[in-house]
Amino acid sequence: MLVREANIADIPALVALRMRLFCEVGELDTPGGDPALWQATRDYFTRAMGEGSTRSWVVETEGALVACGTLALFVRPPYPGNLSGREGYVLNIVTLPAWRRRGMAGALLDAMLVYAREQQLGKLWLHTSDEGRALYERRGFVANTAYLEWSPAG
């Protein structure tokens, strides 16, 4: 198992894994079911990687990418406990079903945590499934109910 930072050549695999994740959580019927979403996601990774607003890591084994995770980076105004305002949002951690329960998601998350410490990010946050919650809690993530969400479409 090789965990490494993703590069531009990995974007098709990142998109494919993200579409599979949407299928697993019931948001898509098939990975190719929404070509516009596929293209928009490809465009996002191309742009965000190029400008440095996102970092992704992959797990490569037997010549294939079988897991990935992404850290979207952003800056808010400084606040108590985070004078730089620099934060990261963890997303898109997904492992192909045949490769699960081998520590790959944990290895991806560990790579993100190392990066966050090196870059002195003030906070990482995420949304998780019930299945993934223990992984994050073991690494020190705690629940936070201090915010609300709104969607203009909602």
For each residue, the residues with C-beta under 8 A, 3 or more apart:
1: 59 60 61 102 103 104 107
2: 59 60 61
3: 57 58 59 60 104 107 108 111
4: 57 58 60
5: 55 56 57 58 111
6: 10 11 14 49 55 56 57 58 68
7: 10 49
8: 11 46 49 50
9:
10: 6 7 13 14 56 58 65 68
11: 6 8 14 15 42 45 46 49
12: 15 16 42
13: 10 16 17 58 65 68
14: 6 10 11 17 18 45 56 58 68 70 92
15: 11 12 18 19 38 41 42 45
16: 12 13 19 20 31
17: 13 14 20 21 65 67 68 92 94 96
18: 14 15 21 22 41 68 92 94
19: 15 16 22 23 28 31 32 34 37 38 41
20: 16 17 23 24 31 94 96
21: 17 18 24 25 92 94
22: 18 19 25 27 28 31 37
23: 19 20 26 27 28 29 30 31 33
24: 20 21 94
25: 21 22 129
26: 23
27: 22 23
28: 19 22 23 31 33 34 37
29: 23 33
30: 23 33
31: 16 19 20 22 23 28
32: 19 35 38
33: 23 28 29 30
34: 19 28 37 38
35: 32 38 39
36: 39 40
37: 19 22 28 34 40 41
38: 15 19 32 34 35 41 42
39: 35 36 42 43
40: 36 37 43 44
41: 15 18 19 37 38 44 45
42: 11 12 15 38 39 45 46
43: 39 40 46 47
44: 40 41 47 48 54
45: 11 14 15 41 42 48 49 54 56
46: 8 11 42 43 49 50
47: 43 44 50 51
48: 44 45 51 52 53 54 72
49: 6 7 8 11 45 46 52 54 56
50: 8 46 47
51: 47 48
52: 48 49 55 73
53: 48 72 73 74
54: 44 45 48 49 70 71 72 73
55: 5 6 52 70 71 73 112 115
56: 5 6 10 14 45 49 68 69 70 71 92
57: 3 4 5 6 68 69 70 108 111 112
58: 3 4 5 6 10 13 14 65 67 68 108
59: 1 2 3 65 66 67 68 95 99 104 107 108
60: 1 2 3 4 63 64 65 66
61: 1 2 64 66 99
62:
63: 60
64: 60 61
65: 10 13 17 58 59 60 68
66: 59 60 61 95 96 98 99 104
67: 17 58 59 93 94 95 96 99 104 105 108
68: 6 10 13 14 17 18 56 57 58 59 65 92 93 94 108
69: 56 57 90 91 92 93 94 105 108 109 111 112
70: 14 54 55 56 57 90 91 92 93
71: 54 55 56 88 89 90 91 112 115 116 124
72: 48 53 54 88 89 91
73: 52 53 54 55 86 87 88 121
74: 53 86 87 88 89
75: 84 85 86 87
76: 79 82 85 87
77: 85
78: 82 83 84 85
79: 76 82 85
80:
81: 122 123
82: 76 78 79 85 86 87 122 123
83: 78 122
84: 75 78 120 121 122
85: 75 76 77 78 79 82 122
86: 73 74 75 82 119 120 121 122
87: 73 74 75 76 82 121 122 123 124 125
88: 71 72 73 74 112 116 121 123 124 125
89: 71 72 74 124 125 126
90: 69 70 71 93 109 112 124 125 126
91: 69 70 71 72 126 127
92: 14 17 18 21 56 68 69 70
93: 67 68 69 70 90 105 108 109 132
94: 17 18 20 21 24 67 68 69
95: 59 66 67 99 100 102 104 105
96: 17 20 66 67 99 100
97: 100
98: 66
99: 59 61 66 67 95 96 102 104
100: 95 96 97 104 105
101:
102: 1 95 99
103: 1 106 107
104: 1 3 59 66 67 95 99 100 107 108
105: 67 69 93 95 100 108 109 132 135
106: 103 109 110 135 138 139
107: 1 3 59 103 104 110 111
108: 3 57 58 59 67 68 69 93 104 105 111 112
109: 69 90 93 105 106 112 113 135 136 139
110: 106 107 113 114 139
111: 3 5 57 69 107 108 114 115
112: 55 57 69 71 88 90 108 109 115 116 124
113: 109 110 116 117 124 139
114: 110 111 117 118
115: 55 71 111 112 118 119
116: 71 88 112 113 119 121 124
117: 113 114 120 121
118: 114 115
119: 86 115 116
120: 84 86 117
121: 73 84 86 87 88 116 117 124
122: 81 82 83 84 85 86 87
123: 81 82 87 88
124: 71 87 88 89 90 112 113 116 121 141
125: 87 88 89 90 144
126: 89 90 91 136 141
127: 91
128: 132 133 135 136
129: 25 132 133
130: 133
131:
132: 93 105 128 129 135 136
133: 128 129 130 136 137
134: 137 138
135: 105 106 109 128 132 138 139
136: 109 126 128 132 133 139 141
137: 133 134 140 141 142
138: 106 134 135
139: 106 109 110 113 135 136
140: 137
141: 124 126 136 137
142: 137
143:
144: 125 147
145:
146:
147: 144
148:
149:
150: 154
151: 154
152:
153:
154: 150 151
